[in-house]
């Protein structure tokens, strides 16, 4: 018997968290942070809608904060179980969760200065670096395609999801005392064909499927279009002597961009241009890529065999200190700044946006999905002014989007993968998408042979699936 409750990334794209109850075990698929309305998300992230102390294990698909960002809160609330993830995901979480704690403490300190002056109650960060250290001790790194017995007739196997370094889909097999076994497959975030990483695995035999739906209603342009557009943006900032600022996830998107700019320079399709990777987390993540070649595809491995690091090139500067980051805003163009966070909700990119949104020569390149109520979404929707650090900033810079850089599979990729894994599937759930996207995914799943497919609401529970 498998019971499912959808506590996060249900009809939205953040806060991935699904509770599985099987043969008496309580397992949590992901433990992600909600992002969006800051005050609402801040309060929601502090609370869990179930007994944390009763959890036997967390199975983590990957290290992105919307899938891992609430893990440090578990220990405070009595969690004593294990966290199952790939070795690369464990290593990325070590840097990403510490970075998350640091950003929260910095942001809260900034806000509390004003609140203290106004006589208001001071905020506390969601968690501290010490709580990150505590949760990291619960990790149990598990290689892909390794059968892990959780006891009570329940086993877990992780398979490559092709989304970011170390990302995995979860195969959960449940053998009841009476009756045949049931297999649940959770896609996690499915990748599309991209540089560096291997494509997603095909896993057969699932009875129940949880599938992400971020881009279930659209297809991405081909990679050739991406290269052409990146080339055009670089030529533009050379003509304007301006800046190209790319808010990018420190893990995944930043490395993709470095790979493409390396290719464009190698092919001499763009003039030499300073590129500043302004994110300590992105720097640390890029260094971790060099330690996990088991995740690389054939093309990236061929680069390495030729002695060519695909993530290094002349003109690339890794920005370390906050002082060096601030100095970038005084430099003249042309130059490129890649900085986290990808949805413009925290980190150094906020300072770059604050200083550069007002210049019509500059380009802000939004290179991935922007969740509802984030600053990134407001920029994509051409809102002006926008609020950054409590100040109203007029948006005069040019805002461009390039969704083909997304590490999420598009509609075609999702359906090709589903057609390959559906087999004798009896039930499917569309998750990790906004309302229109999960509804589109459920419709597509039914059209492609799923007997039952639905888009669960937050908190929805399904027994004996």
C-alpha positions in Angstrom: 0.0 0.0 0.0 1.3 3.5 -0.9 -0.3 6.7 0.4 0.7 10.0 -1.1 0.3 13.6 0.2 1.4 16.5 -1.8 2.8 19.2 0.5 4.8 21.3 -2.0 5.3 22.0 -5.7 1.6 21.2 -6.1 0.1 23.6 -8.6 3.3 25.7 -8.2 7.0 25.3 -9.0 8.7 25.8 -5.6 8.8 24.0 -2.3 9.0 20.5 -3.7 7.8 18.1 -0.9 5.8 14.9 -1.2 5.1 12.5 1.7 5.0 8.8 0.9 3.6 6.3 3.4 4.4 2.7 2.5 4.4 -0.5 4.7 4.6 1.6 7.8 7.5 3.8 6.6 7.2 7.6 6.2 9.3 8.9 3.4 9.7 12.5 2.2 10.5 13.1 -1.5 12.4 16.4 -1.4 12.3 19.1 1.2 12.3 22.3 -0.8 12.0 25.9 0.1 9.0 28.0 -1.0 9.9 31.1 -3.0 7.7 34.0 -4.0 5.7 36.4 -1.8 8.5 37.0 0.7 6.6 37.5 3.9 4.2 34.6 3.1 7.0 32.3 2.0 9.1 33.2 5.1 6.3 32.1 7.4 5.4 29.0 5.4 8.9 27.7 5.2 9.1 27.7 9.0 6.3 25.2 9.4 5.9 21.5 8.4 2.3 20.1 7.9 3.3 16.7 9.3 5.3 15.2 12.2 8.9 15.7 11.2 10.1 13.4 14.1 8.1 10.5 12.5 10.0 10.6 9.2 12.1 7.6 8.5 14.0 9.1 5.5 14.2 12.0 3.0 14.9 11.0 -0.6 16.4 14.1 -2.3 16.3 14.4 -6.1 18.8 17.3 -6.4 20.4 20.2 -4.6 18.4 23.2 -5.9 17.1 25.2 -3.0 13.4 24.7 -4.1 14.0 21.0 -3.5 16.5 21.0 -0.6 16.3 24.4 1.1 14.2 23.4 4.2 16.4 20.4 5.2 18.2 22.3 8.0 14.9 22.9 9.7 14.3 19.2 10.1 16.8 18.6 12.9 15.4 21.5 15.0 12.0 19.7 14.8 13.2 16.2 15.8 14.3 14.5 12.6 16.5 11.5 13.2 16.3 9.7 9.9 18.6 9.4 6.9 18.8 11.6 3.8 19.4 9.6 0.6 20.9 11.4 -2.4 23.7 11.0 -5.0 27.3 11.9 -4.0 27.2 15.0 -6.2 24.0 16.2 -4.6 25.4 15.7 -1.2 28.5 17.8 -2.1 26.4 20.5 -3.7 24.1 20.7 -0.7 27.1 21.2 1.5 27.9 24.5 -0.3 24.3 25.5 -1.3 22.7 25.1 2.1 25.6 27.0 3.8 25.2 29.7 1.2 21.4 29.8 1.8 22.0 30.2 5.6 24.6 33.0 4.9 22.2 34.9 2.6 19.3 34.6 5.1 21.4 35.8 7.9 22.7 38.7 5.8 19.3 39.7 4.5 17.7 39.5 8.0 20.4 41.6 9.4 19.8 44.2 6.7 16.1 44.3 7.2 16.4 44.3 11.0 18.4 47.5 11.0 15.3 49.3 9.6 12.9 47.4 11.9 15.0 48.2 15.0 15.0 51.9 14.1 11.2 51.7 13.7 10.7 49.8 17.0 9.4 46.7 15.3 10.0 43.0 16.3 13.2 41.7 14.8 13.2 38.7 12.4 15.2 35.6 12.8 16.8 33.6 9.9 15.2 30.3 9.0 18.3 28.5 10.0 21.9 28.9 10.9 25.2 27.4 9.5 25.3 25.2 12.6 22.0 23.7 11.6 23.3 23.1 8.1 26.3 21.2 9.6 23.9 19.1 11.7 21.7 18.1 8.8 24.7 17.2 6.6 25.5 14.4 9.0 22.3 12.7 8.1 23.2 12.3 4.4 23.8 8.9 3.0 25.4 9.3 -0.5 24.0 6.6 -2.8 25.3 6.0 -6.3 22.9 5.8 -9.3 21.4 2.4 -10.0 22.2 1.1 -6.6 19.4 -0.8 -4.8 19.0 0.5 -1.3 16.9 -1.6 1.1 15.0 0.6 3.6 13.4 -2.4 5.3 9.7 -3.3 5.6 9.7 -4.5 2.0 10.6 -1.0 0.6 13.6 -0.3 -1.7 14.9 2.8 -3.3 16.9 3.1 -6.6 18.1 6.5 -7.9 18.4 7.1 -11.7 19.9 10.0 -13.6 17.5 12.9 -14.3 19.9 15.0 -16.4 18.8 18.3 -14.8 21.8 19.5 -12.8 24.9 17.8 -11.5 23.9 14.8 -9.4 20.2 15.1 -10.1 18.2 11.9 -9.8 14.7 10.5 -10.3 13.5 8.2 -7.6 12.3 4.6 -8.1 10.5 3.3 -5.0 9.5 -0.3 -4.9 7.0 -1.6 -2.3 6.4 -5.3 -1.6 3.3 -5.7 0.5 2.8 -8.8 2.6 -0.1 -9.8 0.4 -0.4 -9.0 -3.3 2.0 -7.9 -6.0 4.7 -5.2 -5.7 4.0 -1.6 -6.6 6.5 0.8 -8.1 6.4 4.5 -7.7 8.6 6.7 -10.0 9.2 10.3 -9.2 10.8 12.2 -12.1 12.3 15.0 -10.0 13.2 17.8 -12.4 13.8 16.2 -15.8 16.5 17.7 -17.9 16.5 18.5 -21.6 19.5 17.9 -23.9 22.2 20.2 -22.7 26.0 20.5 -22.5 28.0 18.7 -19.9 25.4 16.3 -18.4 24.1 12.9 -19.5 20.4 12.8 -20.6 17.7 11.4 -18.3 17.4 7.6 -17.9 14.4 5.6 -18.9 12.9 3.6 -16.0 10.4 1.0 -16.8 7.7 -0.8 -14.8 6.2 2.1 -12.9 2.6 1.7 -11.5 2.5 5.3 -10.1 4.2 8.3 -11.6 4.9 11.8 -10.3 6.1 13.9 -13.2 7.3 17.5 -13.3 5.4 19.9 -15.5 7.3 23.2 -15.5 7.2 23.6 -19.3 4.3 21.2 -20.1 2.6 23.9 -22.3 5.5 24.9 -24.6 8.6 23.8 -26.5 12.1 25.3 -26.3 13.9 26.7 -29.3 16.8 24.7 -30.6 20.3 25.1 -29.3 21.5 26.8 -32.5 19.0 29.6 -31.7 20.5 30.0 -28.2 24.0 30.4 -29.6 22.8 33.0 -32.1 21.0 35.0 -29.5 23.9 35.0 -27.1 26.2 36.1 -29.9 23.7 39.0 -30.6 23.6 40.1 -27.0 27.4 40.3 -26.8 27.7 42.3 -30.1 25.0 44.6 -28.8 26.8 45.5 -25.5 30.0 46.1 -27.5 28.2 48.6 -29.7 26.5 50.2 -26.7 29.6 49.9 -24.4 27.1 48.4 -21.9 26.6 45.5 -19.5 24.9 42.2 -20.0 23.6 41.0 -16.6 22.4 37.4 -16.3 20.6 36.4 -13.1 21.4 32.7 -13.0 21.1 29.7 -10.8 24.5 29.1 -9.3 24.2 25.4 -10.1 23.3 24.4 -13.7 22.5 27.6 -15.5 25.8 29.3 -14.7 27.8 26.3 -15.9 25.7 26.1 -19.1 26.4 29.8 -19.9 30.1 29.3 -19.3 30.1 26.4 -21.7 28.3 28.3 -24.4 30.5 31.4 -24.1 33.6 29.1 -24.3 32.2 27.6 -27.5 31.5 31.1 -29.0 35.0 32.3 -28.2 36.7 29.2 -29.5 34.8 29.5 -32.8 35.7 33.3 -32.8 32.0 34.2 -33.2 32.2 36.9 -30.5 34.9 39.4 -29.6 36.8 38.9 -26.4 34.6 40.1 -23.6 35.2 40.1 -19.8 32.9 37.6 -18.1 32.5 37.9 -14.3 31.1 34.9 -12.5 29.9 36.8 -9.4 28.7 34.2 -7.0 30.8 32.4 -4.5 28.3 29.6 -4.7 28.6 29.4 -8.5 32.4 29.3 -8.2 32.2 26.5 -5.6 29.7 24.6 -7.7 31.8 25.0 -10.9 34.8 23.5 -8.9 32.6 20.6 -7.9 31.8 19.8 -11.5 35.5 19.0 -11.9 35.1 16.4 -9.1 32.1 14.6 -10.6 33.0 13.6 -14.1 30.7 10.5 -13.6 27.9 12.9 -14.5 29.4 14.2 -17.7 28.2 13.3 -21.2 30.5 12.1 -24.1 31.0 15.5 -25.5 32.1 17.1 -22.2 34.4 14.1 -21.6 35.9 14.5 -25.0 36.7 18.2 -24.2 38.5 17.0 -21.1 40.5 14.3 -22.9 41.7 17.1 -25.3 42.9 19.1 -22.3 40.2 21.7 -22.8 38.2 22.5 -19.7 34.8 23.4 -21.1 34.1 25.7 -18.1 37.3 27.8 -18.4 38.3 30.4 -21.0 40.3 33.6 -21.4 38.5 36.6 -20.0 36.6 34.7 -17.3 36.9 36.2 -13.8 35.7 34.4 -10.7 34.6 37.2 -8.3 35.5 36.3 -4.7 34.9 39.1 -2.3 31.9 41.4 -1.7 34.2 44.4 -2.3 35.1 43.0 -5.7 31.5 42.4 -6.5 30.6 46.0 -5.6 33.4 47.3 -7.8 31.8 45.7 -10.9 29.1 48.4 -10.8 31.8 51.0 -11.3 33.4 49.3 -14.4 32.5 50.5 -17.9 31.1 48.1 -20.5 31.3 46.0 -22.4 31.2 43.3 -19.8 29.1 40.3 -18.8 28.0 39.6 -15.2 26.6 36.2 -14.3 25.2 36.3 -10.7 22.8 34.4 -8.4 20.0 34.1 -7.6 18.3 32.9 -10.8 14.9 34.3 -9.8 16.4 37.6 -8.5 15.2 36.9 -4.9 18.5 37.1 -3.0 22.2 37.3 -3.4 24.6 39.6 -5.2 22.5 40.0 -8.4 20.1 42.2 -6.5 22.9 44.8 -6.1 23.7 44.6 -9.8 20.1 45.1 -10.7 19.7 48.0 -8.3 22.7 49.8 -10.0 22.0 48.9 -13.6 18.3 48.6 -14.2 18.1 52.4 -14.8 20.4 52.4 -17.8 18.6 51.8 -21.1 21.9 50.6 -22.8 22.1 47.6 -20.5 20.6 44.2 -21.1 19.1 42.0 -18.3 18.9 38.4 -19.7 16.4 36.2 -17.8 17.7 32.7 -18.6 15.2 30.4 -16.9 11.8 29.9 -15.4 10.6 32.6 -13.0 8.1 31.6 -10.3 5.1 33.7 -9.5 5.6 36.7 -7.3 9.4 36.7 -7.7 11.3 39.8 -8.8 12.4 37.8 -11.9 8.8 37.3 -12.9 8.1 41.0 -12.4 11.0 41.9 -14.7 9.8 39.4 -17.3 6.4 41.0 -17.1 8.0 44.4 -17.7 6.8 45.8 -14.4 8.3 49.2 -13.4 9.2 50.4 -10.9 10.3 47.3 -9.0 11.3 47.2 -5.3 14.8 46.2 -4.4 16.0 46.4 -0.8 13.0 48.6 0.0 13.7 51.1 -2.7 11.6 51.7 -5.9 13.8 51.3 -9.0 12.7 52.4 -12.4 13.3 49.7 -15.1 14.9 51.3 -18.2 17.3 48.5 -19.1 16.2 46.1 -21.8 14.7 42.8 -20.5 15.2 39.7 -22.6 14.3 36.1 -21.9 15.9 32.9 -23.3 14.0 29.9 -22.1 16.0 27.5 -24.3 18.7 27.6 -21.6 16.4 26.0 -19.1 17.6 22.8 -17.5 13.9 21.6 -17.5 12.6 19.4 -20.3 10.0 21.1 -22.5 6.6 19.7 -23.6 8.2 17.5 -26.3 10.9 16.2 -24.0 8.4 15.4 -21.2 6.2 13.5 -23.5 9.0 11.5 -25.2 10.2 10.5 -21.7 6.7 9.6 -20.6 6.0 7.5 -23.7 9.2 5.6 -22.9 8.4 4.9 -19.3 4.6 4.5 -19.1 4.4 0.8 -19.7 1.5 -0.5 -17.5 1.1 2.7 -15.6 -2.1 2.9 -13.6 -1.9 6.4 -12.1 0.0 9.7 -12.8 0.3 13.0 -11.0 1.5 16.2 -12.5 3.6 18.3 -10.1 6.1 21.1 -10.1 4.2 23.5 -12.4 1.8 26.4 -12.1 -1.9 25.8 -12.6 -2.0 26.1 -16.3 1.1 23.9 -16.7 0.0 21.0 -14.5 -3.4 21.0 -16.0 -1.8 20.8 -19.5 0.4 18.0 -18.3 -2.5 16.0 -16.9 -4.4 16.4 -20.2 -1.3 15.3 -22.2 -0.8 12.3 -19.9 -4.4 11.1 -20.4 -4.0 11.6 -24.2 -0.9 9.5 -24.2 -2.3 6.6 -22.3 -2.4 7.3 -18.6 -5.6 5.7 -17.3 -5.8 8.3 -14.4 -3.9 11.5 -14.5 -4.5 14.6 -12.3 -2.9 17.7 -10.9 -3.1 17.5 -7.1 -3.9 20.6 -5.0 -1.6 21.5 -2.1 -2.2 19.2 0.8 -4.2 16.7 -1.3 -3.9 13.1 0.0 -4.4 9.9 -2.1 -4.6 6.5 -0.3 -3.7 3.1 -1.7 -2.5 4.4 -5.1 
